[in-house]
């Protein structure tokens, strides 16, 4: 057999090289995304303050609570009717569209992963202006592509429990 029969052509070597580069980029990009998910940097929602009327930000409410398990995020009285409260741990926003009707959603914006920053008559993300309904988490404005994922919420005595 001659050398040209055993060695791949320059075109074949280049194609393999491109595939290898693309695979490496995909692995590296995936690792970068996962590393970003573990970030513990402080954000406006995690800072413990809110300057929007009708909304509030709360810290860690502890764990435990009612019969089915879950995390106690705080007193139901902290969630205003027609508004909501953003909690840091777990990352959840609890709203009360009408008296006694509590809803819970992930507090992470579906546009670029920023935590939502305030609750007025909508749940608001300050990063790019996305707004979500306090009733069902659906997108009502901005670039967000999807609604906020709903979470289970219940009242145990005077506390809100999110599962």
N, C-alpha and C positions, 0 to 999 in steps of 0.2 A: 504494500500500500504506500502511496506517496504522501508527502507532508501535507499537501493541499487536501487530500481526502480525510486526514485525521483531524486537522485543525478547522474550527468553524471559521466562516468568512468574517470579515470586518463588520458586515451588517448584522450577522448573528451575534457577535460579541457585543455590539452596541445595544441591541435589543435586550439582551440579558442584563446589561448594565443599567438600562433605564428601568427595567422591572425591579431590580434590586434597589435602586434609588427610590422608586415609588413605594416599595414595601417598607423601606426604612423610614421614609417620611410619614407613612401611615402609622407605624408603630410609635414614632417619636411624637406625632400629633396627638395620638390617643393618650400617651403618657402625660403630655402637657395638659390635656383636658382633665384627666383624673387628678393631677396635682393641683389644678385650680379648684377642684371641688373640695379639697381639704383645707382651703385657706381659712385662717381665723382672724382676718383683718376686721377692724371695726367699721361698721357702715352706719349711715344715718338712722336706719331702723334699729340698729343694735346699740345706739348711743344712749338710749333711755330717755329721749325727749321727743317732743312733737310740737311744732308750732302751728298746727292746723286745728281750728275749732272742730269739736265733734270727734276727734281722734286722739289716741294716746298710744304710747309705746311702753311696754312693761318688760321687765327682766324675767329671769327664771322663776317660775311659780312653783318649782319642785315637782316631784313625781308622786304617784300614788293615786288615791281616789277611788271612786265608785266601782261597784260590782264587776263591771266588765273589764277593769283595768284601764290604763291610759295615763295621761299626764294631766295633773291639775295645773292649769295655767293662771288661774286667778279667780277672784270673786266675779260672779255674774253682774254685780252692781257696777263694775268698772267698764262695762260695755254699754255705751249710750244708745238709746233707741234712735234709729235713723242714722247710725254711725257704726263705729267699730274700734277695736283695739288691736294693735300689733304686738305680738309676743316674740321674744328672742329665742326661747328654748321651750318647746320646739318652735321652729320657724313657721308660725301660723298667724293668721289674722282672723279674729272672731268678730262677726257683725251681728247686729240686732235690727233687721229691717223694720220689724214691728214688735211691739212690746211682748216679751217672752218667747220670741221666735229667733233662736240663735243659729247662725250658720258659721262654718269654719272652712278656711281655704289655706292652701300653701301661701306663704308670704313672699315667695320668690317669683318675680316677674317672668312671664314666659317669653319675653322678647330677648333679653340678653342676660338674664340671671341675676339682676340686681334685686335686693330686697325692697319691697314696697315701703314707702316712707310716711304715708299719712292716709287717714280715712276721713272723708267728709261725707257727702252723699254718694261718693264713689271711693273705691280703693285706688290709691294713686302711687305710681312709680315716678320718682323724680329724675331717673336716669335719662329717659327719652320720652316721657309724657304719656305712657300707657295708663289707661283708666279701666277699672273693672267694676261690675255691678256688685253692690253689697248684698243683693238678693240671691244671686246664683253664680257669681264669679265670672260671668261672661264679659267679653271685651266690649267696652262702650266707647273707647277712643284710643288713639295712638297706634304705634306700630306693633303691638303685641299680636302674635299669630294665633294664640289659643287662650281659652279661659284659664283662670287659676284652678288647679286641681282641688276638688272638694275633699274635706276631711270630716270624720265623724266628730260631733260635739254633743255633750249632754250636760245637764245640770245635776250635781250631786250635792244636796243641801243648798248652800249658797255659792258653791264653787263650780266653775266650768271645767269639764274634763274632756280632753281631746285625745282621740285614739287614731 
